[in-house]
Amino acid sequence: MNSDDIIDIRGRIRAHGARQLTLARLAAPTDWESELRMALQEQRVRPSIFAQGSDLRLFAESFAIFFTAAMLFLL
């Protein structure tokens, strides 16, 4: 390959983007708006107080560890 040769890949990139868009459209459900609304509504549901990522659960676990360590130290 010559160093003076310039490779223009813009057309290939556009074609690849068009193929990706077509595949995305084919993979999308026919009623994608209601699917999206339902997914957003499920995410907005308020988790319980002791859910996995809850601040109260983190505090309770940290306090339990601290309390156990303090009792072992005092014994």
C-alpha positions, -999 to +999 in steps of 0.1 A: +000+000+000+012+034-009+014+061+018-002+085-008-033+063-010-062+078+009-089+054+020-124+069+021-146+047+044-174+072+048-196+053+024-190+020+043-197+036+076-230+050+063-240+016+049-232+000+082-253+025+100-282+019+077-279-019+083-278-014+120-309+008+119-327-017+098-318-045+123-329-024+152-362-016+135-368-053+128-359-063+164-382-037+180-417-048+191-445-034+170-460-016+200-428-003+213-443+028+229-464+008+254-435-015+260-414+016+269-441+030+291-445-003+310-407-006+315-405+030+329-435+024+351-419-008+366-387+012+373-407+039+391-423+015+415-410+024+450-389-004+465-395-018+500-376-003+529-352-032+531-346-037+494-312-046+482-299-011+475-318+007+503-300+032+526-319+019+556-307-017+549-271-005+545-274+014+579-289-017+596-262-040+582-234-016+592-249-011+627-252-049+632-215-054+622-204-025+645-225-038+674-211-074+670-176-061+669-181-039+699-196-068+719-167-091+710-143-063+720-160-059+754-160-096+761 
